[in-house]
Amino acid sequence: MKLPSCAAALTAGVLFTSLTGVSGASVAQAADAEGLPSLNMEATVKAAQIDPRRPDSTLTPGARAGVLLVEQALRDRSLLDAKWVDGYFGTTTVAAYANYQKSLGLTGLDANGLPGKTSLTKLGAGRFKVTAPIDPGARVSTGGFVINTRTRSMLAEAKRLLGRDLKLDQGSYNPGGDPTSAGTHDGGGVVDISVEGMSSATRTSVVRALRRVGFAAWVRSPQQGDWPWHIHATAISDTSLSGQAQHQVGDYYLGLNGLAGRGPDDGPKVTIRTWEEYQRR
């Protein structure tokens, strides 16, 4: 049946209003999302590793805006006093973030004070959007040891650069805890590499390759502790790092050797990069 012209016009008008209303709402929601400030996760996680190890309150370059967004959100949840909202991801902010993670029901390595992708996205709901996300990936087995997929990719690239295989002496997520490792292997991103059959020059070249792809890495000798010769490597910005491994990364950025005595870095000098930065080079 053909509608009278006035009825047809009215129906068309209602349909148009309905369609444009839905479209307008979608556009408005998209605009609101686009209007949120961006938080660079890579820079923020980097600050959370370095700032707690600094002897002063120097800010990590490029991280201030993101850290402020995190601190403001923690403040508004009554987890951080306003005086600590300063763009510096120090020990107080790390502890506050860990408490936030626990408030989400997270435990263990998921509540280690480093902003993980899931917790950071939840913290930013309606406040900021997370860019440059970091994900350590699932746990996998390699050479009889457990690591995560991000660490596996990093090791594979180091092997490619070296043109040789690397044998692990110890992996990540150590369930029992190794007293000689001081807890560094209790989380993700940390491995020990065998130096059996390697000359001093080869050991150095392996450390250099590991550093190039995003590890804080050092040759360890029996003179430094109760362990045999090996190479210790900690994946920078792995968000499942144990607290002790986080400290090693921070010290590496500050030119130190990652040991309890905090001596000067004794490894080859390379431009410090995360795995993500290396991939974009």
Legacy VTK file of the C-alpha trace (Angstrom):
# vtk DataFile Version 3.0
C-alpha trace
ASCII
DATASET POLYDATA
POINTS 281 float
0.000 0.000 0.000
1.320 3.391 -0.908
1.389 5.855 1.998
-0.092 9.308 1.617
2.597 11.867 0.949
2.331 13.482 4.409
2.531 10.100 6.174
5.475 9.050 4.031
7.271 12.253 4.866
6.603 11.781 8.578
7.824 8.167 8.488
10.941 9.148 6.612
11.605 11.903 9.094
11.279 9.540 12.077
13.522 6.993 10.366
16.116 9.649 9.560
16.068 10.964 13.131
16.428 7.446 14.504
19.317 6.609 12.219
21.151 9.861 12.751
20.591 9.574 16.487
22.291 6.172 16.603
25.004 7.376 14.279
25.433 10.558 16.276
25.766 8.611 19.529
28.412 6.377 17.983
30.295 9.353 16.652
30.065 11.060 20.031
31.345 7.973 21.824
34.197 7.689 19.347
34.979 11.366 19.811
34.982 10.940 23.580
37.369 8.001 23.276
39.607 9.985 20.976
39.507 12.876 23.410
41.078 10.844 26.211
44.781 11.479 26.829
47.165 8.751 25.724
49.375 6.879 28.155
52.496 5.351 26.637
52.865 2.046 28.451
56.446 1.486 27.332
57.619 4.771 28.847
55.573 4.303 32.011
56.847 0.781 32.673
60.395 1.956 32.052
59.971 4.663 34.712
58.560 2.123 37.173
61.816 0.155 36.886
64.291 3.036 36.889
62.840 5.684 39.214
62.882 3.559 42.403
66.634 3.019 41.953
67.599 6.647 41.367
69.559 8.505 44.057
67.471 11.617 43.346
64.100 12.585 41.897
65.190 12.945 38.275
62.315 11.976 35.986
62.651 9.268 33.358
62.677 11.023 29.952
59.386 10.769 28.104
57.525 9.180 31.018
56.233 12.110 33.072
52.849 12.508 31.349
52.002 8.823 31.615
53.195 8.507 35.199
51.077 11.517 36.188
47.996 9.874 34.668
48.666 6.733 36.691
49.318 8.658 39.900
46.209 10.801 39.491
44.081 7.690 39.021
45.641 6.056 42.091
45.067 9.229 44.078
41.415 9.295 43.086
41.107 5.726 44.336
42.618 6.826 47.677
45.654 4.618 47.079
48.222 7.412 46.748
48.580 10.628 48.712
48.336 13.772 46.578
51.886 14.824 47.497
53.230 11.868 45.500
51.479 12.881 42.268
54.660 14.249 40.710
55.466 12.221 37.582
58.099 10.210 39.453
57.341 6.466 39.628
59.236 5.900 42.869
58.837 3.229 45.532
55.690 4.847 46.945
53.968 4.789 43.552
55.116 1.204 42.929
53.618 0.150 46.277
50.391 2.028 45.513
50.130 0.375 42.109
50.702 -3.053 43.678
47.848 -2.330 46.105
45.656 -1.340 43.162
46.504 -4.631 41.427
45.581 -6.515 44.597
42.288 -4.603 44.754
41.481 -6.183 41.384
41.993 -9.622 42.911
45.422 -10.066 41.314
48.159 -11.884 43.205
51.801 -12.885 42.862
53.567 -11.571 39.781
50.350 -9.935 38.594
50.576 -7.663 41.647
54.272 -6.803 41.420
53.809 -3.020 41.173
54.716 -2.867 37.470
51.822 -1.655 35.304
50.589 -4.662 33.350
48.428 -4.304 30.259
45.236 -5.579 31.927
45.494 -3.581 35.151
46.611 -0.430 33.353
43.691 -0.610 30.926
41.250 -0.995 33.821
42.837 1.900 35.698
42.472 4.083 32.612
38.811 3.331 31.928
37.219 6.690 31.147
40.477 8.496 31.996
43.140 7.590 29.433
43.841 5.193 26.599
46.845 2.884 26.716
49.216 3.020 23.756
52.431 1.081 23.046
51.260 -1.928 25.104
53.700 -4.552 26.399
52.758 -8.206 26.811
55.206 -10.852 28.091
53.041 -13.570 26.546
52.316 -17.099 27.646
54.733 -19.349 29.486
56.509 -21.841 27.249
59.158 -24.498 27.699
62.506 -24.300 25.956
65.591 -26.389 26.621
63.904 -27.876 29.666
63.239 -24.454 31.242
60.161 -22.262 31.471
60.253 -18.755 29.976
57.634 -16.585 28.253
57.106 -15.946 24.572
58.556 -12.425 24.675
61.781 -13.753 26.234
61.864 -16.591 23.701
61.631 -14.123 20.823
64.406 -12.008 22.303
66.692 -15.018 22.720
65.959 -16.151 19.163
67.007 -12.763 17.807
70.186 -12.740 19.903
71.030 -16.180 18.521
70.442 -14.908 14.986
72.771 -11.971 15.544
75.452 -14.245 16.976
75.045 -17.049 14.472
75.184 -19.597 17.283
72.938 -21.390 19.733
72.661 -20.422 23.394
72.108 -23.023 26.106
70.152 -22.054 29.203
71.361 -22.923 32.692
68.280 -21.499 34.372
64.945 -20.148 33.227
62.177 -17.948 34.618
59.288 -18.393 37.074
61.482 -20.365 39.480
58.938 -22.146 41.707
61.311 -23.043 44.525
63.598 -20.056 44.554
67.356 -20.293 44.035
69.249 -18.697 46.950
72.154 -17.785 44.666
69.827 -15.787 42.377
68.363 -13.587 45.135
64.865 -13.941 43.713
65.617 -12.583 40.238
64.430 -15.788 38.554
61.197 -15.959 40.575
59.398 -13.911 37.919
59.459 -13.790 34.146
62.040 -12.400 31.731
65.183 -13.721 33.457
67.540 -16.450 32.222
71.047 -17.713 32.886
73.065 -18.806 29.874
75.834 -21.396 29.907
79.303 -20.179 28.939
80.771 -23.665 28.671
83.389 -23.729 25.914
83.245 -19.954 25.390
86.341 -17.791 25.345
86.334 -14.473 27.188
85.795 -12.678 23.874
82.866 -14.921 22.989
81.240 -14.342 26.372
81.482 -10.613 25.789
80.012 -10.896 22.296
77.058 -12.882 23.682
76.380 -10.232 26.328
76.585 -7.531 23.655
74.016 -9.315 21.479
71.695 -9.847 24.442
71.935 -6.167 25.335
71.215 -5.126 21.778
67.871 -6.957 21.737
66.687 -5.634 25.100
68.262 -7.588 27.938
70.152 -6.165 30.878
72.941 -8.747 30.683
76.246 -9.432 32.400
78.928 -12.113 32.601
78.931 -13.476 36.162
82.077 -15.002 37.670
82.659 -17.144 40.806
84.516 -14.187 42.294
81.281 -12.190 42.382
79.162 -14.723 44.235
78.365 -18.326 45.024
77.857 -19.428 41.426
79.840 -20.787 38.454
80.684 -18.744 35.385
77.522 -17.874 33.471
75.718 -15.017 31.707
72.777 -13.492 33.536
70.142 -11.740 31.425
67.026 -9.825 32.501
64.492 -8.765 29.867
63.920 -5.021 30.247
60.261 -4.055 30.741
58.923 -7.586 31.092
55.870 -6.794 33.194
56.128 -10.141 35.023
59.563 -9.369 36.498
60.118 -10.099 40.176
60.916 -7.116 42.375
64.593 -8.050 42.471
64.751 -8.276 38.678
63.039 -4.891 38.382
65.861 -3.455 40.492
68.458 -5.018 38.197
66.916 -3.308 35.183
66.824 0.044 36.963
70.466 -0.318 37.958
71.424 -1.249 34.402
69.971 2.025 33.124
71.934 3.833 35.833
75.255 2.276 34.743
75.486 -0.360 37.479
76.173 -4.095 37.452
72.883 -5.422 38.821
74.472 -6.976 41.907
73.652 -6.209 45.535
76.810 -4.093 45.926
75.657 -1.867 43.035
79.104 -1.619 41.481
79.789 -0.056 38.073
78.568 -1.852 34.968
81.307 -4.198 33.751
79.709 -5.210 30.445
80.134 -3.985 26.872
78.681 -0.562 26.174
75.683 -0.552 23.858
72.714 1.735 23.350
70.140 0.598 25.904
66.899 -0.462 24.236
63.861 -2.491 25.153
62.766 -5.350 22.905
60.021 -3.152 21.488
62.482 -0.333 20.757
64.849 -2.794 19.101
62.086 -4.012 16.795
61.373 -0.439 15.676
65.004 0.543 15.145
LINES 1 282
281 0 1 2 3 4 5 6 7 8 9 10 11 12 13 14 15 16 17 18 19 20 21 22 23 24 25 26 27 28 29 30 31 32 33 34 35 36 37 38 39 40 41 42 43 44 45 46 47 48 49 50 51 52 53 54 55 56 57 58 59 60 61 62 63 64 65 66 67 68 69 70 71 72 73 74 75 76 77 78 79 80 81 82 83 84 85 86 87 88 89 90 91 92 93 94 95 96 97 98 99 100 101 102 103 104 105 106 107 108 109 110 111 112 113 114 115 116 117 118 119 120 121 122 123 124 125 126 127 128 129 130 131 132 133 134 135 136 137 138 139 140 141 142 143 144 145 146 147 148 149 150 151 152 153 154 155 156 157 158 159 160 161 162 163 164 165 166 167 168 169 170 171 172 173 174 175 176 177 178 179 180 181 182 183 184 185 186 187 188 189 190 191 192 193 194 195 196 197 198 199 200 201 202 203 204 205 206 207 208 209 210 211 212 213 214 215 216 217 218 219 220 221 222 223 224 225 226 227 228 229 230 231 232 233 234 235 236 237 238 239 240 241 242 243 244 245 246 247 248 249 250 251 252 253 254 255 256 257 258 259 260 261 262 263 264 265 266 267 268 269 270 271 272 273 274 275 276 277 278 279 280
